[in-house]
């Protein structure tokens, strides 16, 4: 006797631009459809270049009733005619077609988002995880997803070691669970990520922000040698400078109280209070200018990203001594 039939969700709306989460949402949509029809086809198209006629072809029911998943990427960039066509379609979606609309969020194209919500689309939030506590929850969830548990200190050290990239955090979390049998703590993270922690952009930034010229340059060159992306190092430098600036401006009060007002974990405030010693407002301004410039440099403005990073590190160290 056959089991109960599965009716795939005809409309899905994925909002946000966190790439890992978006790709997981698309994979989940495809998996759900293929649970009902293993031969279901996947088609992905860029909304910006899509025409009304092409959309009609994509969402037309198959002659032989084959399942299909249609993913519209960057729906916030779709033209007016295509937006109108999508609105018309979602009011009466075709059988056998699962439409997945990827929208970056924000005000652009909001009318399309509203139309999809109104049509009963299943909504998945994939906004960037910008706050520390969000990344903490993400790591905890990834470890649980892999079948393990992790302590709070383990999460903190893992984020320090790996950085903020979700793909890297997800990969590291699953690997740690596999290597430890599921019980992940600070000792386990330090043991398995000792070498990696020493060459992250955050190691470079922490040495630069306290004026350790030799240590910062050594960490930077080693990070370059093992392939740490220049963009990640630049982001770490910017984060370190911004953190010192914000904590220094907040004064030398109780870290727990300051943490609440700044939206930072208390341990990060305590670390920044130590790092901010010796910094003056003029120097902070110079360092802010340096990290803003290197951010553009590593994204294409400079011919040599490694040289741009070295120059930024030296500028930050010099800024610390500025009067």
Secondary structure, 3 states (H helix, E strand, C coil): CCCCCCCCCCEEEEECCCHHHHHHHHHHHHHHHHHHCCCCEEEEEEHHHCCHHHHHHHCCCCCCCCCEEEEEECHHHCCHHHHHHHHHHHHCCCCCEEEEEEECCCCCCHHHHHHHHHCCCEEEECCCCCCHHHHHHHHHHHHHHCCCEECHHHHHHHHHHHCCCHHHHHHHHHHHHHHHCCEECHHHHHHHHHHHHCCCHHHHHHHHHCCCHHHHHHHHHHHHHCCCCHHHHHHHHHHHHHHHHHHHHHCCCCHHHHHHHHCCCHHHHHHHHHHCCCCCHHHHHHHHHHHHHHHHHHHHHCCCHHHHHHHHHHHHHHHHCCC
